[in-house]
Amino acid sequence: MRIRLQFDEAHFPHLDPLKCWFHVRPGLRFISDVEYEIGRTFGLASAAPSLQLLLEGFALPSRQEVTLLSAGDLIIVKKRAVKRRRDDGAQVSRKRRKTREAGEGEGRKSGRNGSTGG
């Protein structure tokens, strides 16, 4: 089956062409296999795990089967957003991090003027 690829110019300004046809070999089973083949074909092999494929504006999950694709589909290729990790490897949201950092060392303040109440 052949699909159309369009590389997001913001993420891949060095690629020429930014739009092309791509042959999805019959042996590929998962979207992650397609991501890998795209990376290998366009010299992005080291970036393959960070590729994100979108169909009609929706992400194609890497663990889904290739049967989600149909011949002629337009697939947008982007890089996945990288989540920040703590030193121990756990993921932390920005809101949670700010709350934790604000509470460290100072304790909670109860009054508007910074008094601790009494």
N, CA, C and O of each residue as an XYZ file, in Angstrom:
472
protein
N       0.848     -1.167      0.000
C       0.000      0.000      0.000
C       0.896      1.232      0.000
O       1.972      1.221      0.598
N       0.463      2.270     -0.655
C       1.231      3.509     -0.626
C       0.412      4.606      0.044
O      -0.797      4.730     -0.148
N       1.127      5.393      0.835
C       0.501      6.499      1.563
C       1.266      7.776      1.215
O       2.375      7.724      0.685
N       0.663      8.907      1.519
C       1.330     10.187      1.309
C       1.896     10.661      2.638
O       1.226     10.588      3.668
N       3.136     11.148      2.612
C       3.778     11.698      3.803
C       3.971     13.185      3.628
O       4.336     13.660      2.553
N       3.721     13.914      4.700
C       4.050     15.335      4.740
C       4.789     15.579      6.039
O       4.231     15.403      7.122
N       6.046     15.985      5.931
C       6.868     16.242      7.111
C       6.602     17.660      7.593
O       6.593     18.603      6.802
N       6.387     17.804      8.896
C       6.168     19.112      9.498
C       7.440     19.934      9.336
O       8.496     19.569      9.854
N       7.333     21.037      8.619
C       8.511     21.846      8.297
C       9.188     22.404      9.545
O      10.404     22.591      9.555
N       8.416     22.672     10.598
C       9.001     23.195     11.836
C       9.937     22.175     12.476
O      10.928     22.547     13.104
N       9.622     20.882     12.317
C      10.433     19.830     12.924
C      11.509     19.277     11.983
O      12.538     18.777     12.438
N      11.266     19.370     10.673
C      12.179     18.775      9.697
C      12.492     19.756      8.560
O      12.219     19.452      7.399
N      13.063     20.931      8.877
C      13.314     21.917      7.818
C      14.363     21.460      6.810
O      14.409     21.984      5.697
N      15.195     20.504      7.171
C      16.284     20.031      6.318
C      15.845     18.992      5.293
O      16.608     18.677      4.379
N      14.637     18.454      5.422
C      14.210     17.389      4.517
C      13.727     17.940      3.189
O      12.993     18.927      3.133
N      14.146     17.294      2.140
C      13.674     17.641      0.810
C      13.431     16.341      0.077
O      14.399     15.616     -0.150
N      12.254     15.996     -0.302
C      11.029     16.795     -0.267
C      10.317     16.695      1.079
O      10.511     15.742      1.834
N       9.496     17.688      1.358
C       8.687     17.651      2.580
C       7.395     16.859      2.365
O       6.727     16.478      3.326
N       7.053     16.617      1.107
C       5.880     15.812      0.761
C       6.316     14.732     -0.216
O       7.061     14.998     -1.159
N       5.844     13.505      0.018
C       6.196     12.417     -0.894
C       5.251     11.235     -0.702
O       4.496     11.168      0.268
N       5.314     10.319     -1.644
C       4.626      9.036     -1.509
C       5.548      8.086     -0.768
O       6.771      8.195     -0.866
N       4.961      7.147     -0.021
C       5.752      6.191      0.745
C       5.087      4.823      0.643
O       3.878      4.692      0.833
N       5.887      3.811      0.342
C       5.368      2.442      0.239
C       5.426      1.748      1.590
O       6.500      1.612      2.176
N       4.276      1.310      2.086
C       4.205      0.551      3.340
C       4.274     -0.925      2.949
O       3.332     -1.484      2.387
N       5.405     -1.530      3.259
C       5.614     -2.938      2.894
C       4.588     -3.847      3.576
O       4.165     -3.560      4.696
N       4.188     -4.921      2.931
C       3.206     -5.837      3.508
C       3.609     -6.459      4.836
O       2.729     -6.805      5.624
N       4.900     -6.617      5.121
C       5.348     -7.261      6.355
C       5.240     -6.390      7.602
O       5.415     -6.888      8.714
N       4.956     -5.106      7.440
C       4.872     -4.210      8.594
C       3.550     -4.434      9.303
O       2.492     -4.454      8.674
N       3.619     -4.604     10.630
C       2.409     -4.955     11.381
C       1.861     -3.806     12.222
O       0.647     -3.632     12.322
N       2.753     -3.025     12.824
C       2.322     -1.964     13.735
C       2.733     -0.588     13.210
O       3.629     -0.473     12.373
N       2.074      0.440     13.707
C       2.411      1.818     13.362
C       3.877      2.092     13.724
O       4.567      2.819     13.010
N       4.350      1.512     14.830
C       5.757      1.699     15.213
C       6.697      1.171     14.126
O       7.779      1.724     13.925
N       6.294      0.104     13.421
C       7.093     -0.414     12.307
C       7.167      0.611     11.180
O       8.214      0.787     10.557
N       6.054      1.282     10.925
C       6.010      2.319      9.887
C       6.873      3.505     10.313
O       7.608      4.061      9.497
N       6.788      3.893     11.585
C       7.627      4.984     12.101
C       9.102      4.650     11.886
O       9.880      5.498     11.448
N       9.477      3.418     12.194
C      10.868      2.999     12.037
C      11.293      3.065     10.569
O      12.374      3.562     10.256
N      10.449      2.568      9.679
C      10.778      2.567      8.247
C      10.896      3.984      7.704
O      11.768      4.260      6.881
N      10.038      4.875      8.150
C      10.122      6.279      7.733
C      11.447      6.861      8.218
O      12.147      7.533      7.460
N      11.786      6.607      9.463
C      13.045      7.092     10.015
C      14.246      6.564      9.258
O      15.180      7.309      8.963
N      14.221      5.279      8.946
C      15.330      4.653      8.220
C      15.438      5.208      6.800
O      16.536      5.509      6.330
N      14.318      5.340      6.130
C      14.306      5.799      4.740
C      14.801      7.234      4.590
O      15.480      7.561      3.617
N      14.464      8.086      5.548
C      14.791      9.505      5.429
C      15.961      9.931      6.318
O      16.148     11.120      6.575
N      16.741      8.962      6.783
C      17.929      9.278      7.571
C      17.602      9.799      8.956
O      18.369     10.570      9.532
N      16.468      9.383      9.490
C      16.033      9.813     10.817
C      15.988      8.623     11.768
O      15.255      8.651     12.757
N      16.754      7.587     11.484
C      16.665      6.344     12.250
C      16.831      6.570     13.744
O      16.138      5.943     14.546
N      17.743      7.460     14.128
C      17.936      7.702     15.560
C      16.740      8.438     16.154
O      16.515      8.390     17.364
N      15.971      9.122     15.301
C      14.803      9.868     15.773
C      13.518      9.052     15.672
O      12.466      9.510     16.118
N      13.585      7.851     15.095
C      12.373      7.061     14.851
C      11.486      6.894     16.082
O      10.268      7.020     15.956
N      12.042      6.613     17.276
C      11.152      6.485     18.437
C      10.451      7.792     18.808
O       9.436      7.780     19.504
N      10.989      8.909     18.346
C      10.374     10.191     18.690
C       9.462     10.721     17.587
O       8.941     11.831     17.696
N       9.265      9.933     16.524
C       8.365     10.360     15.457
C       6.919     10.168     15.883
O       6.579      9.202     16.566
N       6.077     11.101     15.469
C       4.639     10.979     15.720
C       3.942     11.097     14.375
O       4.182     12.037     13.618
N       3.081     10.137     14.090
C       2.321     10.141     12.850
C       0.893     10.564     13.152
O       0.272     10.095     14.105
N       0.383     11.475     12.303
C      -0.985     11.963     12.482
C      -1.791     11.693     11.218
O      -1.302     11.883     10.105
N      -3.022     11.252     11.402
C      -3.952     11.021     10.307
C      -5.175     11.885     10.565
O      -5.844     11.725     11.586
N      -5.470     12.794      9.655
C      -6.604     13.707      9.785
C      -6.556     14.479     11.108
O      -7.590     14.735     11.726
N      -5.344     14.843     11.532
C      -5.174     15.635     12.743
C      -5.156     14.840     14.031
O      -5.053     15.423     15.111
N      -5.252     13.528     13.943
C      -5.271     12.666     15.128
C      -4.048     11.759     15.137
O      -3.646     11.227     14.102
N      -3.466     11.591     16.317
C      -2.270     10.769     16.467
C      -2.580      9.304     16.194
O      -3.629      8.789     16.581
N      -1.656      8.653     15.527
C      -1.727      7.207     15.321
C      -0.880      6.554     16.407
O       0.344      6.691     16.387
N      -1.494      5.851     17.350
C      -0.723      5.215     18.429
C       0.240      4.168     17.878
O      -0.124      3.361     17.022
N       1.457      4.192     18.374
C       2.509      3.305     17.886
C       2.150      1.831     18.000
O       2.602      1.021     17.191
N       1.351      1.476     18.988
C       1.038      0.058     19.218
C      -0.182     -0.433     18.442
O      -0.566     -1.598     18.547
N      -0.789      0.466     17.660
C      -1.929      0.054     16.844
C      -1.440     -0.640     15.578
O      -0.305     -0.439     15.145
N      -2.303     -1.451     14.997
C      -1.925     -2.178     13.794
C      -1.970     -1.275     12.566
O      -2.688     -0.276     12.535
N      -1.201     -1.644     11.573
C      -1.113     -0.884     10.329
C      -2.462     -0.850      9.606
O      -2.673     -0.010      8.731
N      -3.357     -1.740      9.959
C      -4.668     -1.781      9.301
C      -5.458     -0.492      9.508
O      -6.483     -0.293      8.856
N      -5.003      0.389     10.406
C      -5.627      1.710     10.553
C      -5.423      2.550      9.300
O      -6.210      3.451      9.013
N      -4.362      2.251      8.556
C      -4.030      3.021      7.364
C      -4.750      2.482      6.143
O      -5.006      1.284      6.024
N      -5.069      3.394      5.239
C      -5.646      3.025      3.950
C      -4.779      3.614      2.852
O      -4.104      4.623      3.054
N      -4.801      2.985      1.703
C      -4.020      3.481      0.571
C      -4.399      4.932      0.286
O      -5.578      5.283      0.226
N      -3.374      5.765      0.113
C      -3.583      7.162     -0.222
C      -3.756      8.089      0.960
O      -3.877      9.299      0.774
N      -3.772      7.548      2.188
C      -3.901      8.409      3.374
C      -2.781      9.434      3.411
O      -1.645      9.142      3.038
N      -3.113     10.647      3.865
C      -2.108     11.679      4.081
C      -1.690     11.628      5.542
O      -2.495     11.889      6.436
N      -0.434     11.291      5.779
C       0.112     11.161      7.123
C       1.061     12.329      7.374
O       2.000     12.554      6.610
N       0.808     13.061      8.444
C       1.688     14.148      8.847
C       2.723     13.559      9.804
O       2.372     12.843     10.742
N       3.995     13.862      9.565
C       5.088     13.353     10.393
C       5.635     14.504     11.228
O       6.085     15.516     10.692
N       5.589     14.336     12.550
C       6.118     15.329     13.485
C       7.034     14.625     14.470
O       7.175     13.403     14.442
N       7.657     15.412     15.342
C       8.402     14.841     16.461
C       7.515     14.899     17.691
O       6.808     15.882     17.912
N       7.553     13.852     18.484
C       6.777     13.822     19.724
C       7.289     14.858     20.698
O       8.484     15.153     20.736
N       6.372     15.418     21.494
C       6.767     16.322     22.573
C       7.468     15.492     23.637
O       7.002     14.409     23.994
N       8.571     15.992     24.135
C       9.332     15.282     25.163
C       8.872     15.764     26.524
O       8.856     16.965     26.794
N       8.493     14.811     27.394
C       8.082     15.154     28.754
C       9.313     15.307     29.629
O      10.280     14.555     29.504
N       9.264     16.288     30.514
C      10.370     16.470     31.460
C      10.301     15.385     32.521
O       9.215     14.960     32.915
N      11.449     14.944     32.975
C      11.517     13.905     34.004
C      12.301     14.409     35.195
O      13.198     15.243     35.067
N      11.944     13.884     36.360
C      12.718     14.187     37.562
C      14.021     13.413     37.494
O      14.207     12.565     36.621
N      14.925     13.710     38.423
C      16.211     13.011     38.459
C      16.047     11.508     38.624
O      16.866     10.736     38.126
N      14.978     11.081     39.328
C      14.776      9.642     39.539
C      14.027      9.000     38.372
O      13.714      7.810     38.422
N      13.732      9.782     37.313
C      13.112      9.223     36.118
C      11.602      9.333     36.087
O      11.001      9.052     35.050
N      10.960      9.728     37.178
C       9.508      9.835     37.193
C       9.074     11.109     36.479
O       9.759     12.130     36.532
N       7.921     11.032     35.810
C       7.412     12.199     35.119
C       6.680     13.096     36.103
O       5.993     12.620     37.006
N       6.837     14.402     35.916
C       6.211     15.363     36.806
C       5.572     16.448     35.957
O       6.209     16.986     35.052
N       4.315     16.775     36.243
C       3.673     17.864     35.518
C       4.186     19.191     36.043
O       4.664     19.265     37.176
N       4.096     20.243     35.234
C       4.593     21.550     35.654
C       3.828     22.063     36.862
O       4.431     22.605     37.789
N       2.492     21.900     36.867
C       1.674     22.386     37.971
C       2.069     21.708     39.277
O       2.219     22.369     40.305
N       2.235     20.412     39.236
C       2.610     19.656     40.428
C       4.001     20.066     40.915
O       4.233     20.180     42.119
N       4.932     20.289     39.969
C       6.290     20.681     40.302
C       6.283     22.041     40.999
O       6.977     22.226     41.999
N       5.500     23.001     40.477
C       5.439     24.333     41.080
C       4.861     24.265     42.485
O       5.358     24.929     43.395
N       3.817     23.468     42.668
C       3.201     23.318     43.980
C       4.197     22.746     44.969
O       4.308     23.234     46.093
N       4.924     21.715     44.560
C       5.892     21.069     45.429
C       7.028     22.032     45.769
O       7.439     22.119     46.926
N       7.536     22.755     44.770
C       8.647     23.673     45.000
C       8.233     24.821     45.916
O       9.026     25.268     46.745
N       6.987     25.305     45.772
C       6.506     26.407     46.606
C       6.380     25.976     48.057
O       6.567     26.789     48.963
N       6.068     24.715     48.288
C       5.873     24.218     49.647
C       7.148     23.794     50.340
O       7.148     23.617     51.558
N       8.229     23.627     49.612
C       9.484     23.158     50.215
C      10.179     24.277     50.983
O      10.346     25.379     50.459
N      10.577     24.006     52.197
C      11.410     24.919     52.959
C      10.680     26.054     53.649
O      11.179     26.576     54.646
N       9.509     26.458     53.152
C       8.825     27.607     53.726
C       7.595     27.230     54.534
O       7.165     27.997     55.396
N       7.038     26.096     54.280
C       5.776     25.745     54.917
C       4.662     26.532     54.257
O       4.912     27.331     53.355
N       3.441     26.315     54.697
C       2.308     27.020     54.102
C       2.004     28.293     54.858
O       2.051     28.325     56.088
N       1.695     29.328     54.128
C       1.307     30.602     54.720
C      -0.200     30.705     54.659
O      -0.812     30.394     53.637
N      -0.804     31.145     55.760
C      -2.251     31.185     55.781
C      -2.817     32.571     55.563
O      -3.946     32.698     55.088
N      -2.076     33.614     55.891
C      -2.592     34.959     55.740
C      -2.129     35.603     54.462
O      -1.148     35.175     53.855
N      -2.858     36.658     54.044
C      -2.487     37.364     52.832
C      -1.181     38.113     53.004
O      -0.420     38.250     52.047
N      -0.908     38.595     54.193
C       0.286     39.377     54.411
C       1.487     38.523     54.800
O       2.541     39.050     55.155
N       1.325     37.212     54.732
C       2.439     36.320     55.008
C       2.509     35.875     56.461
O       3.424     35.144     56.840
N       1.555     36.307     57.279
C       1.587     35.848     58.674
C       1.156     34.410     58.742
O       0.428     33.931     57.872
N       1.593     33.721     59.758
C       1.271     32.311     59.903
C       0.037     32.111     60.759
O      -0.329     30.971     61.045
N      -0.601     33.164     61.168
C      -1.840     33.052     61.937
C      -1.570     32.781     63.390
O      -0.422     32.631     63.809
N      -2.655     32.719     64.168
C      -2.313     32.443     65.532
C      -3.399     32.435     66.423
O      -3.215     32.209     67.619
